[in-house]
Amino acid sequence: MKNRITDLFSTHSKNILSVFYTAGFPQLEDTVRIAQYLEKAGADIIEIGIPFSDPVADGPTIQASNKVALDHGMNVPLLIQQVKEIRKTVTIPIVLMGYLNPVMQYGVEKFAKDVAAAGVDGLILPDMPVYEFEETYHDLFASLNLCKTFLISPTTSEERIRRIDGITNGFIYAVSASSTTGAKGGFADEQLAYFERLKNLKLKNPFLIGFGISNQETFSIASQYSSGAIVGSAFINVLQNSTDFETDIFNFVKALKGKTSQP
Amino acid sequence: MKYDVDERGYYGKFGGAYIPEMLYPNVEELRSRYLEIIGKEDFKEEFHDLLKNYVGRPTPLYLAKRLSERYGATIYLKREDLCHTGAHKVNNTIGQILLAKRLGKQKIIAETGAGQHGVATATVCALMGMECIVYMGKVDMERQRPNVERMRILGTKVVPALSGSMTLKDATNEAMRHWINNPTDTHYIIGSVVGPHPYPDMVARFQSVISEEIRKQLQDEIGNPYPDYVFACVGGGSNAAGAFYHFLNEEHVNLVAVEAAGKGVDSGESAATTALGKPGVLHGSKTLLMQTTDGQVIEPYSISAGLDYPGIGPMHAHLFDVGRVQFVSATDDEAMNAGVELSRLEGIIPAIESAHAIAALSQYQFEKDDVVVINLSGRGDKDLETYIRWGKY
């Protein structure tokens, strides 16, 4: 069985841009057209966030987008419908990112089956413990051909990174700093040292760097060490202020990938 | 023991450590070291010395004669309200700050709802000369002004939580975010038996001094360490965990947890988690949680700011699940009436949290010689405004 994420990384190893946005933001039905515009603009992976009332790993920008989406009535069944709609035209990989509780209430097994059927390629569930995935869901995800991405941070030990690498399928999400999501300006030296350390670990899986990627400079630096980067809060800010999604998304993606060569 | 947390941090199907990877090293450091540290002689000595000479322990077990007469039983009040800072919360903050010091941490963060845990944390930070930041929902800061100022006098920085509903659960979210952003030099003192493993077990152990003392005091008083009933109110559940702890394996001791029903369990304005909640994940553990069918956390309501938490500790979720603890509830009005009743009968104005435990007495038919212990977790000084606004006294 083919998976769009593993296909992408098997043919591209540099400058992969994954763009995160919150489902149902700024308007409930925007989820679909944002995905369409992202593909058109040249994004490589679409990462859609499932809104949650208590997003502890997120900074103010993504928190606020979660609240707006929930106020609109965004939920998992609706998102699955939207993904089906997206899949009618969009062919790049789709990853869903969500805190465990809404997924748990839907039923983790049913969720995995339904999103895989809708055309999702991978999942990021940041507060699902590694042991729970290993023992309970690893085989299910594999049978559905769903990639599972885990986060690692600058304080994650090498031993644990290797364990995570061992159970990951697709890519690893390397959080750039000990922080919640959101722009911080540029990278400090210790962050670059951490990227270098990761690069030298020669992991089985490729990794993308996320958190604090906000512009062409940070994207380009991150891409020097990794297969590419994930941008979230900066894109949410664009959506928040945009009156013309198609143009603004196009310009945002172009500006980020800027001087770097297309994958 | 049967009701202890297992090696992986579970009480039956509840508990665990459901945290983003950025918190894993902090929590893992704590998990791998807490038992070794709190088991050492020097720790125990310092902990018990401070509990005795600073907090004022042991707190009295007081035979409440007029209350006993009123309810037809032999009722004792465990006077946690006499602890320094006015509630049981300080038992835990003393334990955790000693632990934080031994972990080499320099800074302390905490969340607070009504402000009692915030004050207890600010107090021990002043005592130990450690920098302290307390997150408190903006709405709670307005409701609990005196506690905000108490923390500030003690040298703590109080930061308003501006996200979500701006109350306790949001203050907890903000404290967790702060910890994610400051992973190496900071210890997070959680105030209840909630959060990722090992917090529920660690906090329960520090609070277990309550039931340890009750056993000794009853032995001296009636020649038998076992009461027939122990009553305690439950928000997150730290005072109940402490009051139940050393009785859990004595199945003949009836343990009663009293939740806040707010304006009524089915009124839509309640904090009765076992009646209204379903298993879910919040603040790092799998537990019973008030939530929508979509899995969004519901903001609970109670007149008592210390009980309006949307979950309960995983230990309590398990004790409810297996039927070891009876969970009942009391409404705002029942609790307020009970608070005034205790004031009139015994000259003790209880915290509104603790008044919920008193209010549940009327739901039981006691035998005259039944020995009932009520954990009077806090004093009512902080609630004066609420008593005044309620006005029926």
Interface residues (C-beta under 8 A of the other chain):
Chain A: F52 S53 D54 P55 V56 A57 G59 P60 Q63 K67 L70 N75 V76 Y99 L100 N101 P102 V103 M104 Q105 Y106 P126 D127 M128 P129 Y131 E132 F150 L151 I152 S153 T155 T156 S157 R160 V175 S178 S179 T180
Chain B: R8 G16 A17 Y18 I19 P20 E21 M22 Y24 P25 N26 S163 G164 K169 D170 N173 M176 R177 I180 N181 N182 P183 T184 K278 P279 G280 V281 L282 H283 G284 L289 Q291 T293 D294 G295 Q296 V297
